[in-house]
Each structure stands twice: as C-alpha cells, then as structure tokens.
C-alpha cells in the first residue's frame, strides 16, 4: 500500500515541555547535570509549545512503516541518527538502553533515589485503583521539591530531575504523567554519557510513529525531534510557516525552539492538514534538503564527542530502548548521507521483521535476550562496527556495550564484501610465555578472539616480492632505500651492517600488528603452538568472530 493512502490523525502529544521547564533546578543539581549530555535540555525556555499536530499528521501519511522511512515519490528520507545527533546533542553511540526490567521497582527506587520503601511506594502511579510499576511524575516532583539538596543527597536529586526529564520529554507515554523506574540505573552522572541515549530516543519515537500510522491518536516520545527534522529537511514546510532563517546553534533544537515559539505564538491559525499534505505531495527533489547539516558554521559547532561518533550515521542497525526496537535503514536512504551508489556496500545484514512485545505485568525480563528477535537486535548493536554501509569508513573509538559478564548473546555475522571497517575493540588474544620476549623474534600463539573486530591490514603477496626484486635489481641512485620500499603495502626495516650489506627485518611490521590488535604488552612464545597440545577429532566451540580470527592469522 502506498504510504500516503493511510489517513493519520493526531489529537495530542505525550511530550510536555511546559511541565518539564516548570521544575526549578537547584544550583548544585544544575552543576551536576551540566556535566552530562542532558545539559542542553535545561536551556529550553519556559512556556507552552504549541505543536502543529495537523502538519505532523500530514507528514506521517508519507511514512512507510515496514522499512521505517518517509517516501515522497522516488525520494526516500529517514529520520536517522545523524538527525538525532545534530538536533538533540545526545550520544548516538555507546551502551544500549536495555537490560532487565525488575519484577518489583521498589528496590530500584530505594537504591537510586535514597528514599524509604514506603516513600518509594508512594511515588508509584495508581491507575483505576491499582498500583502500576511506573513512577508518577507529579509525585516525583512534589517529593524532591520538599527535600533540601545537600552534599549527601545531591546525586539522588540529579537522578530525580533527569528521570523527570525523560518522563516529560524523551520517553513519554500515553499515560502523560508517568515514567518507568527502569531508567534509574542508567542515570549515574559519571557514566551517563557512555550510553547511546540518542538511539534510544529515536527507537521510542519511531515505534510511536508506527502506532500512529496504525490508528493511535497520541504521538509518544520526543515529538519535537520529528518537528525539527521536518523543518530541516523539507523546504515547503518552512515556507508555509515563513521560517526563512535556519539556526546554526548546536544542538539545533535550541535554535529551533526559539524560532517556533515566536512563530507559533503569533499565528492565529495553524495550517490545515490538507494544506500541509498537498505541499508535501507536490514536492520535487529540489524541495528536499538532503544535506541540511553541511551549512556554514554548523559543523564547526559539533563537539569532539560527536565527531568521534559520526561513523555511527552509516550503521545499518536496530535502534533500541528496552522493548522498543526500530530500524535504521541507511542502506535505503544513503543519499541523505552524501554518498554515491559506488560508496555503498551491497546486500549484507538484512533486517528481520519487527516483532515487538509490550511491557506487561510479568517482569524480570531481560529485554536484550527476551526472545530470538530481541537477541538478534542487541547482538547487531554490540557489533555495530561490522554493519557500516559506507565502504572504508573507520570506527575510531573502542565499542562500549551494555553486556553483563554472564551474557551469552548469539553472534550475527553480516554477509558483505571483504573490505571491512576497523574496530578498535581489543581482541581477547592469549599469548603464553614464562618471560617476555622481543616481538621481532617471537611467534604468536593466538586463541579464538571473542570480541568483534576486523582489519583491512593485509599480509605480503607474491606481487610484493616481484616489486622488491625489481627495485633492488636496478635501484634509482638518487633515492634512499626507505623510498624504494614506499611502494609496498607493508613495512620492512632496513638495517645496514659493517660490511656494507643490508639486513631486512619485519620488526616494525610486527610491532604495528601488535599495536593494531592492542597486544603491545603481550608476551611472546618460541613456537606458534605448544608441542604437548592434545588434538580432538570432535573439535571445539565455533569461533565467535571468524572475521577477526582470519584477520589476525592472515596478517602473521
């Protein structure tokens, strides 16, 4: 079915910006929040933001809820991680927001908010006379407004405030006044930026967008992200609202909130759904801004943290927030990433059909491996550097995943070309020796790697040997020997001797290899394999990551 054939109606938004800004933040709490990725949300102005629900409803008529992107004729546009990064300023890489949903939230509330069990019970929301597992936002606000902030309890105040933010803006629900306690363990100030909050926000919003397409009339999640995305990407919508100036402040939501506050306030009437729908339907390619974030001044504003995460915009992964899962279809919408078809990998890591489960009364679920579908989605996230659609892109930072020590998550290996991005995750390789040896004279005995990592570093080939022979048969006298060896794809260290001859060693090659796989401190062994090893005809467990294993062995 053509996406626009489905009628969409939105009567309300669960996001409540005016309620969030109503909380008066203590200076000590503010100081702590300023250390986190959520600092930008404290800069929202006070007041009620009138969301143009008819415009959002018209836009969602063009949302294709199977592949999860917008379709305008032949043009396909996704609300993706790049949009989240520039608009919200939240991390798009890091540990996934998922894990165990406890059976009883009382212990979680007591441990993280420093309240008694009775007080924790009073914070829970009651619905139709029955106690739910979610925290009432009004009760949370009233409780902590009446508790003075001290050095001893400032951490619990910070968590309460951030939980209030999540419940009113980012992970809003149709109940309008509640938030789950499952987010509390993720709100430690010293660790909070290690989580991929941006992808969790995207997952929550996209799941709700799908539900609105199916008939729901309330849009949950951070709906303002969708609004700014629409103004950034679609020129016709900016024209309707006479928005002629684009903000360049990072994150963009702060600049846009000032523009939209003023614009929506002076307008006596919002555009009708018909007006917005017709403008969107008549759009040409020129009316779509494929690269809105390349404008002057904006990239300069991008903090280093996000420059290091920018490779994630190419990740063909599932975005995750506990039970909420959504696709990141960059393999379809690669044009908006500035790519040509030749830059894109073909046919690897196909998405599975989305099969979501609702949070219900039965708890103690581990949403990372609740069933095969959730296991697959979380596995792909933990190995996200293997699912980058852009050729030769490199993940510069070590992968950080939210995985417990006893987890046994299945490995999903993408079917892809041999050119693979580099992961800086350290492989778990064991080198055994009683005493350290010089790596230039050592052999490496490598055990099965357990961490996703691949390499594009190749070993010498016969063609390289021909090049070496040619160079040394008729060497140009004007060049040094180091210059002759630049044509090689590996490095050999020339060492002149007293009699004028030259010894070629691979000391530098071996040291670079150890560095590439984070094994500089490993010890060497005199032979690749122990002489007393016992072999079994039954074999052992399958290698968890054969790509990394082949990379290590092939480079030796």
C-alpha positions in Angstrom: 0.0 0.0 0.0 1.2 3.5 -0.9 2.1 5.1 2.5 0.1 8.3 1.8 -3.1 6.3 1.3 -3.4 5.7 5.1 -5.2 8.6 6.9 -3.5 9.8 10.0 -4.9 11.9 12.8 -3.1 13.2 15.8 -5.1 14.8 18.6 -2.3 15.0 21.3 1.4 14.8 22.0 2.6 13.0 25.2 5.6 15.3 25.3 5.1 18.1 27.9 7.8 20.7 27.6 6.0 23.2 29.8 5.8 20.7 32.7 9.5 19.9 32.4 10.6 23.6 32.4 8.4 24.2 35.5 10.8 22.3 37.7 13.1 24.9 39.4 16.6 23.4 39.4 18.8 23.8 42.4 22.3 25.2 41.5 24.1 22.2 42.8 21.9 19.9 40.7 22.3 22.1 37.7 26.1 21.9 38.1 26.0 18.1 38.0 23.6 18.0 35.1 25.9 20.4 33.1 28.5 17.6 33.2 26.1 15.3 31.2 24.7 15.1 27.7 21.4 16.3 29.1 22.7 19.8 29.8 21.1 21.2 26.6 17.6 20.4 27.8 18.0 22.7 30.8 18.3 25.6 28.3 14.7 25.2 26.9 12.7 28.4 27.6 9.8 28.2 29.9 6.3 28.2 28.4 3.9 26.1 26.4 5.0 25.0 22.9 2.0 24.6 20.6 2.9 21.7 18.3 1.3 21.8 14.8 -0.4 18.5 15.1 -2.0 18.8 11.6 1.4 19.3 10.0 2.8 16.3 11.8 -0.2 14.1 10.9 0.2 15.1 7.2 3.9 14.2 7.3 3.2 10.8 8.8 0.9 9.9 5.9 4.2 9.6 3.9 5.8 7.3 6.5 6.5 3.8 5.3 6.2 1.7 8.4 7.7 -1.5 7.2 11.1 -0.2 6.2 10.6 2.8 8.5 11.4 5.8 6.4 9.5 8.6 4.5 8.6 8.2 0.8 7.9 11.1 -1.4 7.6 9.8 -5.0 11.1 8.4 -5.8 12.7 10.2 -2.9 13.2 8.3 0.4 14.2 10.2 3.6 14.9 8.7 7.0 14.7 10.3 10.4 18.1 8.9 11.4 20.9 9.0 13.8 22.5 12.0 12.0 19.4 14.0 12.6 19.3 12.9 16.3 22.9 13.9 16.8 22.6 17.4 15.3 19.1 18.2 16.7 19.3 16.8 20.2 23.0 16.7 21.1 22.5 13.2 22.6 25.1 10.4 22.1 24.3 8.1 19.2 27.0 5.6 20.1 27.6 3.7 23.3 25.9 1.2 25.5 22.4 0.3 24.5 19.5 1.4 26.8 18.3 -2.1 27.6 18.5 -4.8 30.2 16.5 -6.4 32.9 13.1 -5.0 33.8 12.7 -5.8 37.6 9.6 -7.5 38.9 9.3 -5.0 41.7 10.5 -1.4 41.1 10.6 -0.6 44.9 14.2 -1.8 45.4 15.3 0.2 42.3 13.7 3.4 43.5 15.0 3.0 47.1 18.6 2.3 45.9 18.8 5.2 43.4 16.6 7.9 44.9 17.6 7.4 48.5 14.1 7.1 49.8 12.4 4.6 52.2 10.4 1.7 50.8 7.2 3.4 52.0 8.2 6.6 50.2 9.1 4.6 47.1 5.7 3.0 47.1 4.0 6.4 47.4 5.8 7.5 44.2 4.2 4.8 42.1 1.3 5.7 39.8 -2.1 4.3 40.5 -4.4 3.6 37.6 -8.0 2.6 38.1 -7.3 2.0 41.7 -4.4 -0.4 41.0 -0.7 0.3 41.6 1.4 0.4 38.5 5.1 -0.2 38.1 5.7 3.3 36.9 6.6 6.5 38.8 4.1 9.3 38.9 5.9 12.4 37.6 3.9 14.8 39.8 4.6 12.8 42.9 8.3 12.7 42.0 8.4 16.5 41.5 6.5 17.2 44.7 8.6 14.8 46.7 12.0 16.3 45.7 10.9 19.9 45.8 10.3 19.3 49.5 13.7 17.8 50.2 16.6 20.2 50.6 19.6 19.5 48.4 22.8 18.6 50.4 26.2 17.2 49.5 25.0 13.8 50.7 21.8 13.6 48.6 22.7 15.7 45.5 23.1 12.5 43.5 19.6 11.3 44.2 18.2 14.8 43.3 20.1 14.7 40.0 18.6 11.3 39.2 15.1 12.5 40.1 15.4 15.6 37.9 16.8 13.5 34.9 14.0 11.0 35.4 11.5 13.8 35.3 13.1 15.0 32.0 12.9 11.5 30.5 9.2 11.1 31.5 8.1 14.5 30.2 10.2 14.8 27.0 12.1 11.8 25.7 10.3 8.6 26.8 6.8 9.9 27.2 3.9 7.5 27.3 0.1 7.8 26.7 -0.5 8.0 30.4 1.0 11.5 30.2 2.2 11.6 33.8 4.4 8.6 34.4 7.9 7.3 33.8 9.4 3.8 34.3 11.9 3.2 37.1 13.9 1.0 34.7 15.9 4.1 33.6 17.3 4.9 37.0 20.3 2.6 36.8 21.4 4.5 33.7 21.5 7.9 35.3 24.8 7.8 37.2 26.5 11.1 36.4 29.9 9.6 36.0 28.7 7.0 33.5 25.6 8.6 31.9 27.4 9.8 28.7 28.6 6.2 27.9 25.0 5.3 26.9 23.5 5.8 23.4 20.6 8.0 24.6 20.1 9.4 21.1 19.4 6.0 19.5 17.0 5.1 22.4 15.1 8.3 21.8 14.9 7.5 18.1 13.7 4.0 18.8 10.9 5.2 21.1 9.7 7.9 18.7 9.7 5.6 15.6 7.8 2.9 17.4 5.1 5.5 18.3 5.1 6.8 14.7 4.3 3.3 13.5 1.5 3.1 16.0 0.0 6.4 14.9 0.1 5.1 11.3 -2.0 2.2 12.7 -4.6 4.4 14.2 -3.3 5.7 17.6 -4.0 9.4 18.0 -1.3 10.2 20.6 2.3 10.6 19.5 4.6 9.4 22.3 8.3 10.1 22.6 10.2 13.3 21.8 7.9 14.6 19.1 9.9 17.9 18.9 12.6 15.9 17.2 10.3 15.0 14.4 9.2 18.6 14.1 12.7 20.0 13.7 13.6 17.1 11.3 10.6 18.2 9.1 11.7 21.9 9.1 15.4 20.9 8.4 14.6 18.5 5.6 11.5 19.9 3.8 11.7 23.5 2.4 7.9 23.6 1.6 7.1 23.3 5.3 9.4 26.1 6.2 7.7 28.2 3.5 4.2 27.5 5.0 5.4 28.8 8.4 7.5 31.6 6.9 10.7 30.3 8.5 13.3 31.9 6.4 16.3 31.7 8.8 17.9 28.5 9.7 19.6 28.3 13.2 23.2 27.3 13.4 23.4 26.8 17.2 24.3 23.3 18.3 22.2 21.4 19.2 19.7 22.6 16.6 16.6 22.1 18.9 17.6 25.1 20.9 17.7 27.4 17.9 14.5 26.0 16.5 12.6 26.2 19.8 13.2 30.0 19.9 12.0 30.3 16.3 9.0 28.1 16.7 7.9 29.7 20.0 7.7 33.0 18.3 6.2 31.8 15.0 3.5 29.6 16.6 2.7 32.3 19.1 1.8 35.0 16.6 -0.1 32.7 14.2 -3.8 32.9 14.9 -4.4 29.7 12.9 -2.1 26.7 12.2 -2.1 25.4 8.6 -4.6 22.8 7.9 -3.7 19.1 7.3 -4.9 19.5 3.7 -2.5 22.4 3.1 0.5 20.6 4.5 -0.4 17.3 2.8 -0.7 18.9 -0.6 2.6 20.8 -0.3 4.4 17.5 0.7 2.7 15.6 -2.1 3.8 18.1 -4.7 7.4 18.2 -3.5 10.2 17.7 -6.0 13.8 16.6 -5.3 14.8 20.3 -5.1 12.4 20.8 -2.3 14.1 18.2 -0.1 17.3 19.2 1.7 19.4 16.1 1.6 22.4 17.6 3.4 20.9 20.2 5.8 23.8 19.9 8.3 26.5 20.9 5.9 25.6 24.6 6.1 28.2 27.2 7.2 29.1 27.3 10.8 27.2 24.3 12.0 29.9 21.6 11.6 32.3 23.9 13.5 29.9 23.8 16.4 30.0 20.0 16.5 31.7 18.9 19.8 34.6 16.4 19.5 32.5 13.8 21.2 30.2 13.7 18.2 32.9 14.0 15.7 34.2 10.7 17.1 30.8 9.2 16.9 30.0 10.3 13.4 30.7 6.9 11.9 27.5 5.7 13.5 25.4 7.5 11.0 26.3 4.8 8.5 25.3 1.9 10.8 22.6 -0.4 9.5 21.4 -1.4 12.9 18.3 -1.6 15.1 17.9 1.3 17.4 16.9 0.1 20.9 15.2 1.2 24.1 14.2 -1.9 26.1 11.1 -3.3 24.3 11.1 -0.6 21.7 13.0 -1.5 18.5 13.2 0.4 15.2 15.2 0.1 12.0 17.9 2.5 10.9 17.5 2.0 7.1 20.7 3.7 5.9 21.0 1.1 3.1 17.9 2.7 1.5 18.4 6.4 2.4 22.1 6.6 1.7 21.7 9.8 -0.4 21.0 11.9 2.6 24.4 10.9 4.0 26.2 12.4 1.0 27.0 9.0 -0.6 27.1 7.9 -4.2 25.9 4.4 -5.1 29.5 3.2 -5.5 30.3 4.1 -1.9 27.6 1.8 -0.5 28.1 -1.9 0.4 25.6 -4.2 -1.2 23.4 -6.9 0.4 24.6 -7.5 3.9 23.0 -7.9 7.3 19.4 -7.9 6.2 16.8 -6.7 8.7 14.4 -9.1 10.2 10.7 -8.4 10.5 10.0 -6.2 13.6 8.2 -8.2 16.2 7.7 -6.1 19.3 6.5 -7.2 22.7 4.7 -4.8 25.1 5.8 -4.2 28.6 3.3 -6.2 30.7 2.6 -7.2 34.3 5.1 -10.1 34.1 8.6 -8.6 35.0 12.2 -9.7 35.4 12.5 -9.8 31.7 15.9 -9.2 30.1 15.0 -7.3 27.0 18.4 -7.8 25.5 17.6 -11.5 25.0 13.9 -11.8 25.7 13.4 -13.9 22.6 15.4 -14.6 19.3 14.3 -11.3 17.8 15.5 -9.1 20.7 18.7 -11.2 20.9 19.4 -10.5 17.3 18.8 -6.8 17.5 21.0 -6.4 20.6 23.7 -8.6 19.1 23.8 -6.4 16.0 24.2 -3.3 18.2 27.1 -4.9 20.1 28.8 -5.5 16.7 27.6 -2.3 15.0 31.0 -1.5 13.6 30.5 -4.6 11.3 27.3 -3.1 9.8 28.5 0.1 8.2 27.2 0.7 4.7 29.9 3.1 3.7 33.0 1.5 2.3 36.3 2.1 4.1 34.7 4.1 7.0 36.5 3.5 10.3 35.2 3.3 13.8 37.8 5.4 15.7 36.7 4.6 19.2 36.5 1.3 21.1 33.0 -0.1 21.2 31.2 0.1 24.5 28.3 -2.2 25.1 25.9 -2.8 28.0 26.5 -6.6 28.4 26.8 -8.4 31.7 29.6 -10.8 32.4 27.4 -13.9 32.2 25.7 -12.9 28.9 25.8 -15.4 26.0 24.4 -13.4 23.1 24.3 -15.0 19.7 26.7 -13.7 17.0 25.2 -12.4 13.8 27.8 -12.1 11.0 26.9 -9.9 8.1 27.3 -11.1 4.5 29.4 -8.4 3.0 32.4 -7.7 0.9 36.0 -8.4 2.1 36.7 -4.7 2.7 35.8 -4.3 6.4 35.9 -1.3 8.7 38.4 -1.3 11.6 37.2 -1.7 15.1 39.4 -0.6 17.9 37.8 -3.0 20.4 40.6 -5.0 21.9 40.5 -8.7 20.9 40.9 -11.2 23.7 44.0 -13.0 22.5 46.2 -15.0 24.8 50.0 -15.2 24.3 51.7 -17.5 26.6 55.3 -17.4 27.7 57.1 -17.5 31.0 59.1 -14.4 30.2 58.6 -11.5 27.8 60.5 -11.7 24.5 61.4 -9.3 21.8 58.3 -9.3 19.4 60.6 -9.1 16.4 61.9 -12.7 17.2 58.7 -14.1 18.6 55.9 -16.2 17.2 52.3 -15.6 18.3 50.0 -18.3 19.5 46.6 -16.8 19.3 43.4 -18.1 20.9 40.0 -17.7 19.5 39.1 -14.0 19.5 35.9 -13.2 21.4 35.3 -9.5 20.5 34.0 -8.2 17.2 36.9 -6.6 15.3 38.0 -6.7 11.7 41.0 -5.3 9.9 42.0 -4.2 6.4 45.7 -4.7 7.1 46.9 -7.3 4.5 49.9 -9.6 4.5 52.7 -9.5 1.8 51.8 -11.2 -1.5 54.0 -12.6 -4.4 53.3 -9.4 -6.3 55.1 -7.5 -3.5 58.1 -9.8 -3.8 58.3 -9.0 -7.5 58.3 -5.3 -6.7 61.1 -5.8 -4.2 63.2 -7.7 -6.7 62.6 -5.1 -9.4 63.6 -2.2 -7.0 66.8 -3.8 -5.9 67.9 -5.1 -9.3 68.0 -1.5 -10.8 67.7 0.9 -7.8 67.5 4.6 -8.7 70.6 6.0 -7.1 69.0 9.4 -6.2 66.6 7.8 -3.8 67.2 6.3 -0.3 66.3 2.7 0.4 63.3 3.8 2.6 61.9 5.5 -0.5 62.2 2.3 -2.6 60.0 0.5 0.0 57.2 3.0 0.0 55.5 1.1 -2.9 55.0 -1.8 -0.6 51.8 -2.3 1.4 53.8 -3.5 4.4 56.9 -2.0 6.0 60.4 -3.6 6.1 63.1 -2.1 8.3 66.5 -1.9 6.5 69.5 -2.3 8.9 72.9 -1.6 7.3 75.8 -3.8 8.5 79.6 -3.2 8.9 80.4 -4.9 5.6 78.0 -2.7 3.5 75.2 -5.3 3.2 71.6 -4.7 4.3 69.5 -6.9 6.6 65.7 -6.6 6.0 63.7 -7.3 9.1 59.9 -7.1 9.9 60.3 -5.7 13.4 58.2 -2.6 12.6 55.6 -4.7 10.8 55.2 -7.0 13.9 55.1 -4.0 16.3 52.4 -2.3 14.2 50.5 -5.6 14.0 50.6 -5.9 17.8 49.5 -2.3 18.2 46.6 -2.8 15.7 45.2 -5.6 17.8 46.0 -4.0 21.2 48.6 -6.7 22.2 51.7 -4.5 22.8 52.0 -5.8 26.3 51.6 -9.4 25.4 54.4 -11.9 25.8 55.9 -14.0 23.0 56.3 -17.8 22.7 59.1 -19.6 20.7 56.7 -21.6 18.5 53.1 -21.0 17.2 51.7 -24.0 19.0 52.6 -25.9 22.2 54.3 -29.2 21.5 52.3 -31.1 24.1 48.8 -29.9 22.8 46.2 -32.7 22.5 44.0 -32.6 19.4 40.4 -33.9 19.4 38.6 -35.2 16.4 35.4 -33.7 17.8 36.7 -30.2 17.6 35.8 -27.3 19.9 33.2 -24.5 20.1 32.7 -22.4 16.9 34.7 -19.2 16.7 32.6 -16.4 17.8 34.0 -13.9 15.3 35.7 -15.7 12.3 36.3 -12.3 10.5 38.6 -11.2 13.3 40.3 -14.6 13.6 41.1 -14.6 9.8 42.4 -11.0 10.1 44.8 -12.0 12.9 46.1 -15.2 11.3 46.2 -13.8 7.8 48.4 -10.9 8.9 51.0 -13.1 10.5 
